[in-house]
Amino acid sequence: MVNIIHMTWYKIPEGDFDPAAGSPYSIPSVQDVGRLYSIIIQDCAEPDEEDAELIKVFKSSLSDLISNFRSDLYYQNPSYLEESYKAGYLLDL
């Protein structure tokens, strides 16, 4: 719950607010994010090892970074994300 003192100080009216409404940018859908993970998994997995690769990708630090939509990492080229995943850290752009 928002502190009433801050609401009064900054003259914020009570109500329901949708941060995405009116934004020129769209928030990636579950399918959009899944498609990106699918590309990384398919390109990095050995044949018949897709299940194990899926777990490795989701346990990697890259997964948390991709899911942070306050950064631009999700929007980077999938090839860059794949190479960063393989290296174990974000490569310089």
ChimeraX commands (.cxc) that place a marker at each C-alpha (Angstrom):
marker #1 position 0.00,0.00,0.00 radius 0.5
marker #1 position 1.28,3.44,-0.90 radius 0.5
marker #1 position 2.10,5.71,2.00 radius 0.5
marker #1 position -0.64,8.39,2.34 radius 0.5
marker #1 position 1.97,11.00,3.26 radius 0.5
marker #1 position 3.75,10.54,-0.07 radius 0.5
marker #1 position 0.45,10.62,-1.94 radius 0.5
marker #1 position -0.45,13.90,-0.29 radius 0.5
marker #1 position 3.01,15.42,-0.72 radius 0.5
marker #1 position 3.22,14.57,-4.44 radius 0.5
marker #1 position -0.52,15.21,-5.02 radius 0.5
marker #1 position -1.12,11.71,-6.33 radius 0.5
marker #1 position -4.84,10.95,-6.63 radius 0.5
marker #1 position -6.20,7.62,-5.41 radius 0.5
marker #1 position -7.13,5.15,-8.11 radius 0.5
marker #1 position -6.10,2.24,-10.25 radius 0.5
marker #1 position -3.22,2.94,-12.59 radius 0.5
marker #1 position -2.07,0.92,-15.58 radius 0.5
marker #1 position 1.59,1.75,-16.29 radius 0.5
marker #1 position 1.40,0.22,-19.78 radius 0.5
marker #1 position -1.69,2.18,-20.86 radius 0.5
marker #1 position -0.81,4.90,-23.31 radius 0.5
marker #1 position 2.77,3.72,-23.62 radius 0.5
marker #1 position 4.22,3.63,-27.13 radius 0.5
marker #1 position 5.95,0.37,-26.17 radius 0.5
marker #1 position 4.37,-3.01,-25.64 radius 0.5
marker #1 position 5.31,-5.36,-22.84 radius 0.5
marker #1 position 6.46,-8.71,-24.26 radius 0.5
marker #1 position 3.85,-11.45,-23.92 radius 0.5
marker #1 position 4.51,-14.88,-22.46 radius 0.5
marker #1 position 4.63,-16.20,-26.02 radius 0.5
marker #1 position 7.20,-13.56,-27.05 radius 0.5
marker #1 position 9.51,-14.47,-24.17 radius 0.5
marker #1 position 8.94,-18.19,-24.77 radius 0.5
marker #1 position 9.88,-17.78,-28.43 radius 0.5
marker #1 position 13.19,-16.18,-27.44 radius 0.5
marker #1 position 13.97,-18.98,-24.98 radius 0.5
marker #1 position 13.02,-21.53,-27.63 radius 0.5
marker #1 position 15.52,-20.03,-30.07 radius 0.5
marker #1 position 18.32,-20.13,-27.49 radius 0.5
marker #1 position 17.51,-23.69,-26.40 radius 0.5
marker #1 position 17.22,-25.08,-29.93 radius 0.5
marker #1 position 20.44,-23.44,-31.08 radius 0.5
marker #1 position 22.50,-24.40,-28.02 radius 0.5
marker #1 position 21.24,-27.92,-27.25 radius 0.5
marker #1 position 22.89,-31.08,-28.48 radius 0.5
marker #1 position 20.52,-33.39,-30.38 radius 0.5
marker #1 position 17.98,-35.02,-28.03 radius 0.5
marker #1 position 19.25,-32.89,-25.10 radius 0.5
marker #1 position 16.68,-30.08,-25.37 radius 0.5
marker #1 position 15.10,-30.90,-21.98 radius 0.5
marker #1 position 18.42,-30.64,-20.16 radius 0.5
marker #1 position 19.30,-27.44,-22.05 radius 0.5
marker #1 position 15.96,-25.89,-21.09 radius 0.5
marker #1 position 16.79,-26.39,-17.41 radius 0.5
marker #1 position 20.31,-25.02,-17.89 radius 0.5
marker #1 position 18.97,-21.92,-19.67 radius 0.5
marker #1 position 16.37,-21.22,-16.99 radius 0.5
marker #1 position 18.95,-21.68,-14.21 radius 0.5
marker #1 position 21.41,-19.33,-15.88 radius 0.5
marker #1 position 21.89,-15.71,-14.86 radius 0.5
marker #1 position 20.85,-14.75,-18.39 radius 0.5
marker #1 position 17.29,-15.89,-17.65 radius 0.5
marker #1 position 16.89,-13.32,-14.87 radius 0.5
marker #1 position 18.35,-10.61,-17.07 radius 0.5
marker #1 position 16.04,-11.41,-19.99 radius 0.5
marker #1 position 13.04,-11.30,-17.68 radius 0.5
marker #1 position 13.96,-7.84,-16.37 radius 0.5
marker #1 position 11.95,-5.68,-18.74 radius 0.5
marker #1 position 13.40,-2.52,-17.21 radius 0.5
marker #1 position 16.54,-3.32,-19.16 radius 0.5
marker #1 position 16.83,-3.68,-22.91 radius 0.5
marker #1 position 18.34,-7.16,-22.85 radius 0.5
marker #1 position 15.16,-8.90,-24.02 radius 0.5
marker #1 position 15.25,-6.76,-27.17 radius 0.5
marker #1 position 18.84,-7.63,-28.10 radius 0.5
marker #1 position 19.67,-9.81,-31.08 radius 0.5
marker #1 position 19.05,-13.50,-30.23 radius 0.5
marker #1 position 22.52,-14.36,-31.59 radius 0.5
marker #1 position 24.07,-12.01,-29.04 radius 0.5
marker #1 position 22.02,-13.61,-26.25 radius 0.5
marker #1 position 23.05,-17.11,-27.38 radius 0.5
marker #1 position 26.74,-16.24,-27.44 radius 0.5
marker #1 position 26.44,-14.55,-24.03 radius 0.5
marker #1 position 24.68,-17.66,-22.67 radius 0.5
marker #1 position 27.45,-19.90,-24.02 radius 0.5
marker #1 position 30.13,-17.63,-22.52 radius 0.5
marker #1 position 28.36,-17.50,-19.14 radius 0.5
marker #1 position 28.33,-13.70,-19.01 radius 0.5
marker #1 position 27.11,-10.75,-21.07 radius 0.5
marker #1 position 29.48,-10.04,-23.90 radius 0.5
marker #1 position 30.38,-6.47,-24.79 radius 0.5
marker #1 position 28.14,-5.03,-27.49 radius 0.5
marker link #1:1,2 radius 0.2
marker link #1:2,3 radius 0.2
marker link #1:3,4 radius 0.2
marker link #1:4,5 radius 0.2
marker link #1:5,6 radius 0.2
marker link #1:6,7 radius 0.2
marker link #1:7,8 radius 0.2
marker link #1:8,9 radius 0.2
marker link #1:9,10 radius 0.2
marker link #1:10,11 radius 0.2
marker link #1:11,12 radius 0.2
marker link #1:12,13 radius 0.2
marker link #1:13,14 radius 0.2
marker link #1:14,15 radius 0.2
marker link #1:15,16 radius 0.2
marker link #1:16,17 radius 0.2
marker link #1:17,18 radius 0.2
marker link #1:18,19 radius 0.2
marker link #1:19,20 radius 0.2
marker link #1:20,21 radius 0.2
marker link #1:21,22 radius 0.2
marker link #1:22,23 radius 0.2
marker link #1:23,24 radius 0.2
marker link #1:24,25 radius 0.2
marker link #1:25,26 radius 0.2
marker link #1:26,27 radius 0.2
marker link #1:27,28 radius 0.2
marker link #1:28,29 radius 0.2
marker link #1:29,30 radius 0.2
marker link #1:30,31 radius 0.2
marker link #1:31,32 radius 0.2
marker link #1:32,33 radius 0.2
marker link #1:33,34 radius 0.2
marker link #1:34,35 radius 0.2
marker link #1:35,36 radius 0.2
marker link #1:36,37 radius 0.2
marker link #1:37,38 radius 0.2
marker link #1:38,39 radius 0.2
marker link #1:39,40 radius 0.2
marker link #1:40,41 radius 0.2
marker link #1:41,42 radius 0.2
marker link #1:42,43 radius 0.2
marker link #1:43,44 radius 0.2
marker link #1:44,45 radius 0.2
marker link #1:45,46 radius 0.2
marker link #1:46,47 radius 0.2
marker link #1:47,48 radius 0.2
marker link #1:48,49 radius 0.2
marker link #1:49,50 radius 0.2
marker link #1:50,51 radius 0.2
marker link #1:51,52 radius 0.2
marker link #1:52,53 radius 0.2
marker link #1:53,54 radius 0.2
marker link #1:54,55 radius 0.2
marker link #1:55,56 radius 0.2
marker link #1:56,57 radius 0.2
marker link #1:57,58 radius 0.2
marker link #1:58,59 radius 0.2
marker link #1:59,60 radius 0.2
marker link #1:60,61 radius 0.2
marker link #1:61,62 radius 0.2
marker link #1:62,63 radius 0.2
marker link #1:63,64 radius 0.2
marker link #1:64,65 radius 0.2
marker link #1:65,66 radius 0.2
marker link #1:66,67 radius 0.2
marker link #1:67,68 radius 0.2
marker link #1:68,69 radius 0.2
marker link #1:69,70 radius 0.2
marker link #1:70,71 radius 0.2
marker link #1:71,72 radius 0.2
marker link #1:72,73 radius 0.2
marker link #1:73,74 radius 0.2
marker link #1:74,75 radius 0.2
marker link #1:75,76 radius 0.2
marker link #1:76,77 radius 0.2
marker link #1:77,78 radius 0.2
marker link #1:78,79 radius 0.2
marker link #1:79,80 radius 0.2
marker link #1:80,81 radius 0.2
marker link #1:81,82 radius 0.2
marker link #1:82,83 radius 0.2
marker link #1:83,84 radius 0.2
marker link #1:84,85 radius 0.2
marker link #1:85,86 radius 0.2
marker link #1:86,87 radius 0.2
marker link #1:87,88 radius 0.2
marker link #1:88,89 radius 0.2
marker link #1:89,90 radius 0.2
marker link #1:90,91 radius 0.2
marker link #1:91,92 radius 0.2
marker link #1:92,93 radius 0.2
view
